[in-house]
Structure formats: C-alpha cells, structure tokens
Amino acid sequence: MRATHGRHLAAVVAIVAALLAGCAPLRPAVAPPDAEVTPGAAAEAETAIAPTSTVEPVRLITNQTPAVRAYRKLGSGQIYKAYPTRIYKGKIPPLVYAVVVVETDIDATGKVLNVGFSRRPSHAPEVPEMIAELIRKASPLPPPGKLGAHTYVDTWLWDKSGNFQLDSRTLGQRSR
C-alpha cells in the first residue's frame, strides 16, 4: 500500500511540474542580455557604453537582475538631483497620500520616450500626471549601458505636500 501511495504522489508531482513548465507569464518578451554580476554593477552602469545613433526597440525587463537594480539607483539618482527640494526628508508617514508604480520607457541614451503607470491611485488622479511631467523634465536619465533601451520601473511614494521618495531610495516608513 505504501509503494502505491508513493507512486501516486510521484505521478501527481510530475503532472503539476509539467503543467507549471508550460506557464511563463512573467518572462519578458525579449530575453534580457546576460548581466555580469559584480560588486561594481552600479559603477559599471554609470560609465555606460557610448550610445549609438540607432534607436533600439524598448523592451520590458520584468526580472530584477543586479544590473536592473543598479540602474534603478542611477535613474532615481538623476530624478533626486533634478528635484532636491521635492524629496521627502527622513522616513515617510505611515499613510502616504499616493503610491504610484511608474514605467518609464528609455532609449539607449537614457532619453525618456514614454511614461506609463501600472498602478494609479484612484483617490489622487492628479498625481500620476505630475510625476510624468517631473520625469519628462528630468530627461535624459543616465544611459543604461549594457541594459540598452528598456522600461525603467520604480514606485513613487507621494506625500500630501507634493514631496516624494522613490522606492529604490526610500528611507523607510515611520510607524506612527
């Protein structure tokens, strides 16, 4: 009886594995380039390859590779430099006014091509458009180097005052 139970369990596991193997909802349409993982990934991205004159197609990179995380720091750094008086100082309040997930399409030179949103706050419809304008004015963002043209994704934490922090650089949230 025990051997039969083991074979049934093995069959169920094999079926589930086969079903899951066919599912790939989070794979990017274009496979991201091989990213070399080094401690200086951010520094390497900062000293990006000189841009070419051809425009590369934008591709959404959904996985958070070290190179993508390093670029998020570079992109957010450019936005912070552009708006130093708009950065919320310290830890943000427990109930921030708006949380907006922003998808910024950039080319190989860092030029902003499009700003879209995968999360918009229904109670604060004015905030996404203000964010889009801030990003456009901060363009170009740093060149993405080996990542090439892609969609830079970051979450904006927007305070009622109009100041903000980006998730990639947040100082955290106060408990009260």
C-alpha positions as a Markdown table, in Angstrom:
| # | Residue | x | y | z |
|---|---|---|---|---|
| 1 | Met | 0.0 | 0.0 | 0.0 |
| 2 | Arg | 2.9 | 2.4 | 0.9 |
| 3 | Ala | 4.5 | 1.8 | -2.6 |
| 4 | Thr | 1.3 | 2.6 | -4.3 |
| 5 | His | 0.9 | 5.8 | -2.4 |
| 6 | Gly | 4.4 | 6.8 | -3.3 |
| 7 | Arg | 3.8 | 6.2 | -7.0 |
| 8 | His | 0.6 | 8.2 | -6.9 |
| 9 | Leu | 2.4 | 11.1 | -5.2 |
| 10 | Ala | 5.2 | 10.9 | -7.8 |
| 11 | Ala | 2.6 | 10.9 | -10.6 |
| 12 | Val | 0.9 | 14.0 | -9.2 |
| 13 | Val | 4.1 | 15.8 | -8.7 |
| 14 | Ala | 5.1 | 15.0 | -12.3 |
| 15 | Ile | 1.8 | 16.3 | -13.7 |
| 16 | Val | 2.0 | 19.5 | -11.7 |
| 17 | Ala | 5.6 | 20.1 | -12.8 |
| 18 | Ala | 4.6 | 19.5 | -16.4 |
| 19 | Leu | 1.7 | 22.0 | -16.1 |
| 20 | Leu | 3.9 | 24.6 | -14.5 |
| 21 | Ala | 6.6 | 24.2 | -17.0 |
| 22 | Gly | 4.2 | 25.4 | -19.7 |
| 23 | Cys | 3.4 | 28.6 | -17.7 |
| 24 | Ala | 5.6 | 31.6 | -18.2 |
| 25 | Pro | 3.6 | 34.7 | -17.5 |
| 26 | Leu | 6.5 | 36.8 | -16.1 |
| 27 | Arg | 9.1 | 36.1 | -18.8 |
| 28 | Pro | 10.0 | 39.2 | -20.8 |
| 29 | Ala | 9.1 | 39.3 | -24.5 |
| 30 | Val | 12.8 | 39.7 | -25.3 |
| 31 | Ala | 15.2 | 37.9 | -23.1 |
| 32 | Pro | 17.4 | 40.4 | -21.1 |
| 33 | Pro | 21.0 | 40.4 | -22.0 |
| 34 | Asp | 23.4 | 38.4 | -19.8 |
| 35 | Ala | 24.3 | 40.7 | -17.0 |
| 36 | Glu | 27.6 | 40.1 | -15.3 |
| 37 | Val | 27.2 | 40.2 | -11.6 |
| 38 | Thr | 29.9 | 42.2 | -10.0 |
| 39 | Pro | 30.1 | 44.3 | -6.9 |
| 40 | Gly | 30.6 | 47.4 | -9.1 |
| 41 | Ala | 27.5 | 46.9 | -11.2 |
| 42 | Ala | 26.3 | 50.4 | -10.4 |
| 43 | Ala | 29.6 | 51.9 | -11.2 |
| 44 | Glu | 29.7 | 50.0 | -14.5 |
| 45 | Ala | 26.3 | 51.2 | -15.4 |
| 46 | Glu | 27.4 | 54.8 | -14.6 |
| 47 | Thr | 30.3 | 54.5 | -17.0 |
| 48 | Ala | 28.0 | 53.3 | -19.7 |
| 49 | Ile | 28.9 | 52.4 | -23.2 |
| 50 | Ala | 28.8 | 55.3 | -25.6 |
| 51 | Pro | 25.4 | 55.5 | -27.2 |
| 52 | Thr | 25.0 | 54.7 | -30.8 |
| 53 | Ser | 22.9 | 56.7 | -33.2 |
| 54 | Thr | 20.4 | 53.9 | -33.9 |
| 55 | Val | 17.3 | 53.7 | -31.8 |
| 56 | Glu | 16.8 | 50.3 | -30.1 |
| 57 | Pro | 13.3 | 49.0 | -29.5 |
| 58 | Val | 12.1 | 49.3 | -25.9 |
| 59 | Arg | 11.7 | 46.1 | -24.1 |
| 60 | Leu | 10.2 | 45.5 | -20.7 |
| 61 | Ile | 12.6 | 43.8 | -18.3 |
| 62 | Thr | 10.5 | 42.2 | -15.6 |
| 63 | Asn | 13.1 | 40.4 | -13.6 |
| 64 | Gln | 15.2 | 42.3 | -11.0 |
| 65 | Thr | 18.7 | 41.3 | -12.1 |
| 66 | Pro | 21.6 | 43.1 | -10.3 |
| 67 | Ala | 22.0 | 45.3 | -13.4 |
| 68 | Val | 18.4 | 46.3 | -13.3 |
| 69 | Arg | 18.6 | 47.1 | -9.6 |
| 70 | Ala | 21.7 | 49.1 | -10.2 |
| 71 | Tyr | 20.1 | 51.1 | -13.0 |
| 72 | Arg | 17.1 | 51.9 | -10.7 |
| 73 | Lys | 19.5 | 53.5 | -8.3 |
| 74 | Leu | 21.1 | 55.6 | -11.2 |
| 75 | Gly | 17.7 | 56.6 | -12.6 |
| 76 | Ser | 16.3 | 57.6 | -9.3 |
| 77 | Gly | 19.5 | 59.4 | -8.5 |
| 78 | Gln | 19.0 | 61.6 | -11.6 |
| 79 | Ile | 15.5 | 62.4 | -10.5 |
| 80 | Tyr | 16.7 | 63.2 | -7.0 |
| 81 | Lys | 19.4 | 65.5 | -8.4 |
| 82 | Ala | 16.8 | 67.3 | -10.6 |
| 83 | Tyr | 14.4 | 67.9 | -7.7 |
| 84 | Pro | 16.4 | 68.2 | -4.5 |
| 85 | Thr | 13.8 | 70.4 | -2.8 |
| 86 | Arg | 10.9 | 68.0 | -3.6 |
| 87 | Ile | 12.5 | 64.9 | -1.9 |
| 88 | Tyr | 10.7 | 64.0 | 1.3 |
| 89 | Lys | 13.3 | 64.1 | 4.1 |
| 90 | Gly | 13.5 | 61.2 | 6.5 |
| 91 | Lys | 11.1 | 58.4 | 6.9 |
| 92 | Ile | 7.7 | 58.8 | 5.1 |
| 93 | Pro | 4.5 | 58.8 | 7.1 |
| 94 | Pro | 2.6 | 55.5 | 7.7 |
| 95 | Leu | -0.2 | 56.6 | 5.4 |
| 96 | Val | 1.4 | 58.2 | 2.3 |
| 97 | Tyr | -1.0 | 60.2 | 0.1 |
| 98 | Ala | -0.3 | 58.2 | -3.1 |
| 99 | Val | 1.7 | 55.2 | -4.2 |
| 100 | Val | 2.3 | 55.1 | -8.0 |
| 101 | Val | 4.1 | 52.5 | -9.9 |
| 102 | Val | 5.7 | 54.2 | -12.9 |
| 103 | Glu | 7.0 | 52.5 | -16.1 |
| 104 | Thr | 9.4 | 54.8 | -17.9 |
| 105 | Asp | 10.5 | 53.7 | -21.4 |
| 106 | Ile | 14.0 | 54.9 | -22.2 |
| 107 | Asp | 16.3 | 54.5 | -25.2 |
| 108 | Ala | 19.9 | 53.5 | -25.1 |
| 109 | Thr | 21.0 | 57.1 | -24.4 |
| 110 | Gly | 18.6 | 57.5 | -21.4 |
| 111 | Lys | 16.1 | 59.7 | -23.3 |
| 112 | Val | 12.6 | 59.3 | -21.9 |
| 113 | Leu | 10.3 | 58.0 | -24.7 |
| 114 | Asn | 7.2 | 57.4 | -22.7 |
| 115 | Val | 5.9 | 57.4 | -19.2 |
| 116 | Gly | 3.2 | 54.9 | -18.2 |
| 117 | Phe | 1.7 | 53.6 | -15.0 |
| 118 | Ser | 0.9 | 50.1 | -13.8 |
| 119 | Arg | -0.6 | 51.4 | -10.6 |
| 120 | Arg | -2.6 | 54.6 | -10.3 |
| 121 | Pro | -4.2 | 55.9 | -7.1 |
| 122 | Ser | -8.0 | 56.3 | -7.8 |
| 123 | His | -8.3 | 58.9 | -4.9 |
| 124 | Ala | -5.4 | 61.0 | -6.3 |
| 125 | Pro | -5.8 | 61.1 | -10.1 |
| 126 | Glu | -3.7 | 64.3 | -10.4 |
| 127 | Val | -0.5 | 62.6 | -9.0 |
| 128 | Pro | 0.4 | 60.4 | -12.0 |
| 129 | Glu | 0.4 | 63.3 | -14.4 |
| 130 | Met | 2.5 | 65.4 | -12.1 |
| 131 | Ile | 5.0 | 62.5 | -11.9 |
| 132 | Ala | 5.1 | 62.1 | -15.6 |
| 133 | Glu | 5.9 | 65.8 | -16.0 |
| 134 | Leu | 8.7 | 65.6 | -13.5 |
| 135 | Ile | 10.2 | 62.6 | -15.3 |
| 136 | Arg | 10.0 | 64.2 | -18.7 |
| 137 | Lys | 11.7 | 67.4 | -17.4 |
| 138 | Ala | 14.5 | 65.3 | -15.8 |
| 139 | Ser | 15.2 | 63.6 | -19.1 |
| 140 | Pro | 17.6 | 62.3 | -20.2 |
| 141 | Leu | 18.2 | 59.8 | -17.5 |
| 142 | Pro | 21.6 | 58.2 | -17.2 |
| 143 | Pro | 22.5 | 55.9 | -20.2 |
| 144 | Pro | 21.6 | 52.3 | -19.3 |
| 145 | Gly | 24.8 | 50.8 | -20.7 |
| 146 | Lys | 24.5 | 47.1 | -21.4 |
| 147 | Leu | 20.8 | 47.1 | -20.5 |
| 148 | Gly | 20.1 | 49.2 | -23.5 |
| 149 | Ala | 16.7 | 50.6 | -24.2 |
| 150 | His | 14.2 | 49.3 | -21.7 |
| 151 | Thr | 11.4 | 50.1 | -19.3 |
| 152 | Tyr | 12.7 | 51.6 | -16.1 |
| 153 | Val | 10.2 | 50.8 | -13.3 |
| 154 | Asp | 10.1 | 52.5 | -9.9 |
| 155 | Thr | 7.5 | 53.1 | -7.3 |
| 156 | Trp | 6.8 | 56.7 | -6.2 |
| 157 | Leu | 5.7 | 57.4 | -2.7 |
| 158 | Trp | 3.9 | 60.8 | -2.8 |
| 159 | Asp | 3.2 | 62.9 | 0.2 |
| 160 | Lys | 0.3 | 65.3 | 0.5 |
| 161 | Ser | 2.9 | 68.2 | 0.4 |
| 162 | Gly | 3.9 | 67.2 | -3.1 |
| 163 | Asn | 7.2 | 65.9 | -1.9 |
| 164 | Phe | 8.2 | 62.3 | -2.7 |
| 165 | Gln | 10.6 | 59.4 | -2.3 |
| 166 | Leu | 11.3 | 56.7 | -4.8 |
| 167 | Asp | 11.1 | 53.1 | -3.6 |
| 168 | Ser | 14.7 | 52.4 | -4.8 |
| 169 | Arg | 15.9 | 55.2 | -2.5 |
| 170 | Thr | 13.4 | 55.3 | 0.3 |
| 171 | Leu | 14.5 | 55.8 | 3.9 |
| 172 | Gly | 11.6 | 53.7 | 5.1 |
| 173 | Gln | 8.3 | 54.4 | 6.8 |
| 174 | Arg | 7.5 | 55.8 | 10.2 |
| 175 | Ser | 5.4 | 53.5 | 12.5 |
| 176 | Arg | 3.3 | 56.5 | 13.6 |
